[in-house]
Amino acid sequence: LYSLGFTLYFLLAGRPPFADGTLTQKVLWHQTRSPSLTDARPDVPGGLAAVFARLTAKDPADRYQTPEEAADALAAF
């Protein structure tokens, strides 16, 4: 589901959240940074940005626990 969140980011922003940098930097940024979907696309509804944030939460316990939960959250958009 984490990867689904970043696929969603790419679909909406047209680029990955960590497009620049070396491979090592990108791996580090995935561990330490939380990209903002609204920084890349200010027109994205707040609810969709919240779904993205939950999909890409650093702690797996904070993410949706099943694909069905994520699909239900995304269905409104």
N, C-alpha and C positions, 0 to 999 in steps of 0.2 A: 504494500500500500504506500510505502514511502516513495517508491519509484513512480507510482501512479501520480502522486502529488507533483513530482518534478516533470512528468509528462504533461500534466495539466498546465503547469507554468509555461512550458515550451509552447504549447498550443495557443495560449492566450498572449504571451509576450513575444513569440517569434524567435526566441533565443533561450538558451539554458541560463539559470540564475548565476552560475559560476562560469561564464564563458571565457574569461581571461585567466591567465596564470598557468603555471606548470601543473603537471599531474599531481605532484606532491602538494602543492598549494590547494588544488581542488579537493583532494581527499581531506586535508585539514579543514577547509572551509565547510565541508559537509558535516564535519564533527563539531564545529564551533560556531557557525553562523546560521542564522535563520533568515532566509531571504524574504522580502516583503513583496507579495504579488501586487499590492497597490502602488508600490514605488515604480514598478514596471508598467502597470496599467491602472492609472488613477480612476478610470471609469468602471472598474470591476466592482460589483456590489459587495458590501461589507460581509454579507453572509457567505459568499463564495470565497472571499479572502480568508474567512475563518475556517472553512472546510479545508482549504489549502494548508493553512497553518497546522491544523490537526493532522492532516495526512503526512506532513513532513516534520512532525514533532520529534525532537531528539530522543526522548524517552519513548520506547515502543509502547509502554503502558498508557501513554497519553494519546496514542493514535487510535483510529478506528480499529476494532479488534477483528472484524470480518469484512470481506468485500461487500456483503449485503448492507452493513451499516454505512459504508462509504457511498454505495449506490443510492441508498435512501437519502442521505444528506445532499448528494448531487442532483437528485431528481427534481428538486425545486428550481434548478437553474437550467 
